[in-house]
Amino acid sequence: MSETPQNESTESPDFAAMTRDIAEVPAVEVIVTVAVNLMSAAAVKLGLTEEGDEHKDLDEARKLITALAGLLDAGVTEISSFHAAPLRDGLKSLQLAFREASLVPDEPGQGPGEKYTGPVYG
């Protein structure tokens, strides 16, 4: 005789509702949301939050900044300059913060995301 644990829910997720919700979101909003999430994660990994160095990990920050630069490089033609300009500014700020945080800074053009954006000088 098997028993179902009391904590286990018998309801399954409503995938149809989730699909409808996703279908209603414009592509621009999805791109901007992903970009902001990448920026936020990179800022944490750069130690730019209130906790400072507690979560600092420059290797992880490099990956996130490069992913953000790639997303913006590919998606900038799909979103308006109204959305693209602040995202580009945020990316550049993260790239400069990375350069400042690095003990041995990358050569110009070799920093995170610079293959997409070109060299960033600090």
Kinemage of the C-alpha trace (Angstrom):
@kinemage 1
@onewidth
@group {chain A} dominant
@subgroup {mainchain}
@vectorlist {calphas} color= white
{ca met a 1} P 0.000 0.000 0.000
{ca ser a 2} L 1.558 3.291 -1.088
{ca glu a 3} L 0.784 6.585 0.461
{ca thr a 4} L 0.971 9.993 -1.159
{ca pro a 5} L 2.998 12.459 0.908
{ca gln a 6} L 0.855 15.166 2.469
{ca asn a 7} L 3.053 17.983 1.092
{ca glu a 8} L 2.890 16.859 -2.528
{ca ser a 9} L 0.469 18.833 -4.696
{ca thr a 10} L -1.874 16.878 -6.926
{ca glu a 11} L -2.318 19.841 -9.253
{ca ser a 12} L -0.117 20.129 -12.335
{ca pro a 13} L 1.070 23.468 -13.704
{ca asp a 14} L -1.280 25.133 -16.171
{ca phe a 15} L 1.015 25.102 -19.206
{ca ala a 16} L -1.716 26.460 -21.470
{ca ala a 17} L -2.055 29.556 -19.272
{ca met a 18} L 1.719 29.953 -19.133
{ca thr a 19} L 1.915 29.768 -22.930
{ca arg a 20} L -0.851 32.363 -23.267
{ca asp a 21} L 0.989 34.672 -20.867
{ca ile a 22} L 4.233 34.356 -22.826
{ca ala a 23} L 2.413 34.860 -26.124
{ca glu a 24} L 1.088 38.209 -24.902
{ca val a 25} L 4.531 39.639 -24.100
{ca pro a 26} L 6.106 41.670 -26.922
{ca ala a 27} L 9.569 40.558 -28.058
{ca val a 28} L 11.043 43.949 -27.114
{ca glu a 29} L 9.953 43.425 -23.525
{ca val a 30} L 11.490 39.945 -23.412
{ca ile a 31} L 14.809 41.214 -24.826
{ca val a 32} L 14.950 44.166 -22.423
{ca thr a 33} L 14.026 41.981 -19.440
{ca val a 34} L 16.754 39.471 -20.252
{ca ala a 35} L 19.268 42.297 -20.719
{ca val a 36} L 18.355 43.870 -17.369
{ca asn a 37} L 18.659 40.486 -15.651
{ca leu a 38} L 22.119 39.988 -17.165
{ca met a 39} L 23.127 43.501 -16.076
{ca ser a 40} L 21.913 42.915 -12.528
{ca ala a 41} L 23.699 39.584 -12.246
{ca ala a 42} L 26.914 41.093 -13.633
{ca ala a 43} L 26.736 43.966 -11.141
{ca val a 44} L 26.441 41.472 -8.280
{ca lys a 45} L 29.388 39.447 -9.592
{ca leu a 46} L 31.433 42.658 -9.892
{ca gly a 47} L 30.781 43.437 -6.241
{ca leu a 48} L 28.752 46.559 -7.010
{ca thr a 49} L 25.937 45.781 -4.570
{ca glu a 50} L 25.562 46.713 -0.906
{ca glu a 51} L 27.168 43.397 0.066
{ca gly a 52} L 30.239 44.418 -1.931
{ca asp a 53} L 32.842 41.705 -2.315
{ca glu a 54} L 30.702 38.997 -0.703
{ca his a 55} L 29.500 37.755 -4.113
{ca lys a 56} L 32.364 39.088 -6.244
{ca asp a 57} L 33.474 36.662 -8.965
{ca leu a 58} L 35.163 38.278 -11.968
{ca asp a 59} L 35.147 35.068 -14.016
{ca glu a 60} L 31.362 34.893 -13.703
{ca ala a 61} L 31.045 38.643 -14.337
{ca arg a 62} L 33.060 38.264 -17.565
{ca lys a 63} L 30.625 35.606 -18.833
{ca leu a 64} L 27.570 37.677 -17.983
{ca ile a 65} L 28.951 40.860 -19.567
{ca thr a 66} L 29.929 38.978 -22.728
{ca ala a 67} L 26.437 37.431 -22.930
{ca leu a 68} L 24.874 40.869 -22.483
{ca ala a 69} L 27.082 42.345 -25.215
{ca gly a 70} L 26.156 39.493 -27.568
{ca leu a 71} L 22.444 39.928 -26.853
{ca leu a 72} L 22.628 43.663 -27.478
{ca asp a 73} L 24.721 43.198 -30.612
{ca ala a 74} L 22.140 40.808 -32.026
{ca gly a 75} L 19.019 42.464 -30.663
{ca val a 76} L 19.708 46.175 -30.999
{ca thr a 77} L 18.252 46.303 -34.499
{ca glu a 78} L 15.079 44.677 -33.163
{ca ile a 79} L 14.442 47.167 -30.375
{ca ser a 80} L 14.103 50.925 -30.594
{ca ser a 81} L 16.887 53.329 -29.688
{ca phe a 82} L 14.658 54.326 -26.767
{ca his a 83} L 15.373 50.887 -25.273
{ca ala a 84} L 18.827 50.287 -26.751
{ca ala a 85} L 20.589 53.473 -25.594
{ca pro a 86} L 20.268 52.910 -21.825
{ca leu a 87} L 21.171 49.237 -22.235
{ca arg a 88} L 24.330 50.177 -24.138
{ca asp a 89} L 25.202 52.727 -21.448
{ca gly a 90} L 24.719 50.093 -18.762
{ca leu a 91} L 26.881 47.632 -20.675
{ca lys a 92} L 29.682 50.178 -21.013
{ca ser a 93} L 29.477 50.966 -17.294
{ca leu a 94} L 29.799 47.266 -16.472
{ca gln a 95} L 32.743 46.897 -18.835
{ca leu a 96} L 34.495 49.860 -17.187
{ca ala a 97} L 33.732 48.490 -13.715
{ca phe a 98} L 35.195 45.148 -14.762
{ca arg a 99} L 38.363 46.867 -15.996
{ca glu a 100} L 38.696 48.743 -12.689
{ca ala a 101} L 38.071 45.584 -10.617
{ca ser a 102} L 40.645 43.494 -12.473
{ca leu a 103} L 44.071 43.181 -10.890
{ca val a 104} L 45.562 42.680 -14.359
{ca pro a 105} L 43.332 44.581 -16.803
{ca asp a 106} L 42.706 43.141 -20.247
{ca glu a 107} L 44.217 44.852 -23.265
{ca pro a 108} L 41.728 47.208 -24.970
{ca gly a 109} L 39.488 45.097 -27.181
{ca gln a 110} L 40.062 41.942 -25.104
{ca gly a 111} L 37.757 42.707 -22.171
{ca pro a 112} L 34.365 41.110 -21.638
{ca gly a 113} L 32.043 41.742 -24.559
{ca glu a 114} L 34.527 43.940 -26.390
{ca lys a 115} L 34.517 41.656 -29.422
{ca tyr a 116} L 30.924 42.911 -29.872
{ca thr a 117} L 31.285 46.516 -28.739
{ca gly a 118} L 34.829 47.402 -29.656
{ca pro a 119} L 37.483 48.529 -27.171
{ca val a 120} L 36.357 50.221 -23.966
{ca tyr a 121} L 38.790 52.697 -22.470
{ca gly a 122} L 38.631 53.693 -18.820
